[in-house]
Amino acid sequence: VARILGAAEPAPAPAPAPEPAAALVPEPAPDRPGIADPEDGRARYLAAVASGVAAIQAGELQKVVVSRRVPVTGEVDLPATFVRGRRANTPARSYLLGLGGIEAVGFSPEIVVAVDASGTVRTQPLAGTRALVADPVESRRLREELLSDAKEIHEHAISVKLAVEEMAPVCRAGSVRVEEFMVVEERGTVQHLGSRVAGELAEGLTCWDALAALFPAVTASGVPKRAAFDLIRRLEGHDRGLYAGAVLRIDADGALDAALVLRTLFRRGEATWLQVGAGVVGASSP
């Protein structure tokens, strides 16, 4: 049974008033920060990405998301990190939880799937990224670059196509639609290409069928998924655990919301780490 410290919840509106939790939980002490070294494992990761590109160019698959663990040293206050992260980010969902010996605090950029009480199914693939910086002129330049970059558009389009194909068997015939395509979504210090695919759940099926159809998320695995799973196992060399999984909210009326576990800090016993990854396609450069 999960020991829920803070339930997954939608992100606040822009510039919200401080939440009650913010007044109760102190900021992490500046003299005791957790430290993550991005150079840790960098060479091995670049080699894994190069292997992913080679597999794609050899025709084994179209896309793979390769990730790595980055250890975090020092003392980390998870509740305070959650509060600070909510102030500094614009996630689709956020969560603070304990489950099976692992603790996690995360700021999910997207949902894997959401099903409302009426049976409408939605998924929100994000793929394609640029920085979001303090200078608005530079951020606009990066936004336009993102919207016109052939590699990013290709990566995004094949992710959306697979989402449509996965939803079709669990939705009423003709109901699957792309409600938004390739809009820019801002998430903290980055901006992504985002789309929203929707459909109406088929007769006799439930929210669990929709989750089974779309999970794991294409944006954290690859295209096609089975080939991506096999390559990820070879390249990463360890179980991902909760990373790239989902944090669920489920209602008695049949509604479900599954937040993709990315941008998350993990802790098990004395070990604390981040897991970070990137979508790799044939045009990617390590």
C-alpha positions in Angstrom: 0.0 0.0 0.0 1.5 3.4 -1.0 2.1 5.9 1.7 1.0 9.0 -0.1 2.6 12.2 1.2 1.1 14.4 -1.5 -1.4 13.3 -4.2 -0.8 13.8 -7.9 -2.6 17.0 -8.8 -3.0 19.4 -11.6 -0.5 22.3 -11.8 -1.6 25.6 -10.4 -2.6 28.5 -12.7 0.2 30.9 -13.7 1.5 33.1 -10.8 -0.8 31.5 -8.1 -1.1 32.6 -4.6 1.1 30.6 -2.2 -0.5 27.3 -1.3 -1.1 26.5 2.4 1.7 23.9 2.2 4.2 26.6 1.2 3.6 28.3 4.5 4.1 25.1 6.5 7.1 23.5 4.7 10.4 25.4 4.9 12.6 26.0 1.9 15.6 23.7 1.7 18.5 25.2 3.6 20.9 26.8 1.1 24.0 25.4 2.9 22.7 21.8 2.6 21.8 21.3 -1.0 21.7 18.0 -2.8 24.3 18.0 -5.6 23.9 16.2 -8.9 26.9 16.0 -11.2 25.8 15.9 -14.9 29.2 14.6 -15.9 28.6 11.4 -13.9 28.2 8.6 -16.5 28.2 11.1 -19.4 30.6 9.1 -21.6 28.6 5.9 -21.2 25.4 7.7 -21.9 26.7 9.3 -25.1 27.8 5.9 -26.3 24.3 4.5 -25.6 22.8 7.3 -27.6 25.2 6.6 -30.5 24.1 3.0 -30.4 20.5 4.1 -30.4 21.1 6.2 -33.5 22.8 3.3 -35.2 19.9 0.9 -34.5 17.5 3.4 -35.9 19.5 4.0 -39.0 19.8 0.2 -39.4 16.0 0.1 -39.6 15.4 -1.6 -36.2 13.0 1.1 -35.0 12.1 4.8 -35.5 12.7 6.3 -32.1 14.0 5.3 -28.7 14.2 7.2 -25.4 17.5 6.5 -23.7 18.0 7.5 -20.1 20.6 7.4 -17.3 20.8 7.7 -13.5 22.5 10.7 -12.0 23.4 10.2 -8.3 22.6 13.1 -6.0 24.8 13.6 -3.0 24.1 15.5 0.2 21.0 15.8 2.3 17.7 16.3 0.4 14.5 17.4 2.1 11.8 15.9 -0.2 8.7 17.9 1.1 10.6 21.2 0.9 11.8 20.2 -2.6 8.2 19.6 -3.6 7.2 23.1 -2.4 10.1 24.8 -4.0 9.5 22.9 -7.2 5.9 23.9 -7.4 6.9 27.5 -7.1 9.6 27.3 -9.8 7.9 25.0 -12.4 4.7 24.7 -14.5 4.2 21.0 -14.5 1.1 19.2 -15.9 1.0 17.2 -12.6 3.1 17.0 -9.4 3.4 14.4 -6.7 5.2 13.5 -3.5 4.9 9.8 -2.5 6.3 6.8 -0.8 5.8 3.4 -2.4 7.4 0.0 -1.7 10.5 1.5 -0.1 11.1 4.2 -2.6 10.2 7.9 -2.2 9.8 10.3 -5.0 9.1 14.0 -5.7 8.2 14.9 -9.2 7.0 17.5 -11.6 5.5 15.6 -14.5 5.4 17.5 -17.9 2.6 15.4 -19.3 -0.2 12.8 -18.8 0.0 9.3 -20.1 -3.8 9.1 -20.3 -6.8 10.8 -18.6 -10.3 9.3 -18.8 -13.2 11.3 -17.5 -16.5 10.0 -16.0 -18.2 10.4 -19.4 -15.7 8.1 -21.0 -13.6 10.6 -23.0 -10.0 9.4 -23.3 -7.2 11.9 -23.7 -3.4 11.6 -24.0 -0.9 14.4 -24.3 2.4 13.5 -25.9 5.2 16.0 -25.6 8.3 15.5 -27.8 10.7 18.1 -29.0 12.4 20.5 -26.7 14.2 23.9 -26.4 15.2 26.0 -23.4 12.9 28.6 -21.9 15.2 31.4 -20.7 14.8 34.7 -18.8 15.3 36.8 -22.0 11.9 36.8 -23.8 13.4 37.6 -27.2 15.8 34.6 -27.0 12.9 32.4 -25.8 10.8 33.4 -28.8 13.8 32.7 -31.1 14.1 29.2 -29.6 10.4 28.7 -29.9 10.4 29.5 -33.6 13.5 27.2 -34.0 11.6 24.4 -32.2 8.6 24.8 -34.5 10.7 24.6 -37.6 13.3 22.0 -36.7 12.9 18.9 -39.0 14.3 16.5 -36.4 12.0 17.7 -33.6 8.9 17.7 -35.9 9.6 14.2 -37.1 10.1 12.9 -33.5 6.9 14.6 -32.4 4.8 13.5 -35.4 5.7 9.8 -35.1 4.8 10.0 -31.3 1.4 11.4 -32.1 0.8 8.9 -34.9 1.4 6.0 -32.5 -0.8 7.6 -29.8 -3.7 7.7 -32.4 -3.0 4.1 -33.4 -3.0 2.9 -29.8 -6.2 4.7 -28.9 -8.2 3.4 -31.9 -8.8 -0.2 -30.6 -10.2 1.0 -27.2 -12.3 3.9 -28.6 -15.6 4.1 -30.6 -15.0 3.9 -34.3 -14.4 7.3 -35.8 -14.1 9.1 -32.4 -10.3 9.4 -32.2 -9.2 12.9 -33.1 -6.2 15.2 -32.7 -7.6 18.1 -30.7 -4.3 20.0 -30.6 -1.2 19.4 -32.8 2.3 20.7 -32.3 1.6 23.6 -29.9 4.3 24.9 -27.7 3.9 24.0 -24.0 6.0 25.7 -21.4 7.4 23.6 -18.5 9.6 25.5 -16.2 12.9 26.2 -17.9 12.1 24.3 -21.1 9.5 24.4 -23.8 8.1 21.4 -25.7 6.1 20.6 -28.8 2.8 19.2 -27.5 -0.3 17.6 -28.9 -3.6 16.3 -27.5 -5.3 13.2 -28.8 -8.8 12.3 -27.7 -11.5 9.6 -28.3 -14.6 8.1 -26.7 -14.2 4.9 -24.8 -15.8 1.9 -26.6 -18.8 0.1 -25.2 -17.9 -2.3 -22.4 -14.4 -1.0 -21.8 -13.1 0.9 -18.8 -10.4 3.4 -17.9 -8.1 0.4 -17.3 -8.4 -0.6 -20.9 -7.4 2.9 -22.0 -4.4 2.8 -19.6 -3.3 -0.6 -20.9 -3.5 0.7 -24.5 -1.3 3.7 -23.9 1.1 2.7 -21.2 4.1 2.9 -21.1 4.1 6.3 -22.7 5.5 6.6 -26.2 7.4 9.7 -25.2 9.3 7.7 -22.6 9.9 4.5 -24.6 10.0 4.8 -28.4 8.5 3.7 -31.8 7.6 0.9 -32.2 7.4 0.2 -28.5 8.4 -3.5 -28.4 11.6 -2.8 -30.3 12.3 0.2 -28.1 11.8 -1.8 -24.9 14.3 -4.4 -26.1 16.9 -1.7 -27.0 16.4 0.2 -23.8 17.2 -3.0 -21.8 20.4 -3.5 -23.7 21.5 0.2 -23.6 20.6 1.1 -20.0 21.6 -2.1 -18.3 19.3 -1.7 -15.3 15.6 -1.6 -14.4 14.0 1.8 -14.6 11.9 1.3 -11.5 9.3 4.1 -11.1 11.0 6.2 -13.8 8.8 6.5 -16.9 6.0 4.9 -15.0 2.8 6.7 -13.9 1.3 8.1 -10.8 -2.5 7.5 -10.8 -5.6 9.2 -9.5 -8.7 7.1 -9.7 -12.3 8.1 -8.9 -15.3 5.8 -8.0 -17.1 7.1 -11.1 -14.5 5.5 -13.4 -12.3 8.6 -14.0 -8.6 8.0 -14.2 -5.6 10.4 -14.5 -2.1 9.0 -15.1 0.8 11.4 -14.8 4.1 10.4 -16.5 6.9 9.9 -14.1 9.6 12.2 -15.5 11.5 15.1 -13.9 11.5 13.2 -10.6 13.9 12.9 -7.7 14.1 9.4 -6.3 15.3 8.1 -2.9 15.7 4.5 -1.6 17.5 4.0 1.7 20.7 6.0 1.5 20.7 6.4 -2.3 19.2 9.5 -4.0 19.2 10.0 -7.7 17.7 11.6 -10.7 16.9 9.8 -14.0 17.1 11.8 -17.2 16.7 10.9 -20.8 16.2 12.1 -24.3 14.3 11.0 -27.4 16.6 9.7 -30.0 15.8 9.5 -33.8 17.9 8.9 -36.8 18.9 12.6 -37.1 19.9 12.9 -33.5 23.5 13.8 -32.7 25.1 12.5 -29.5 
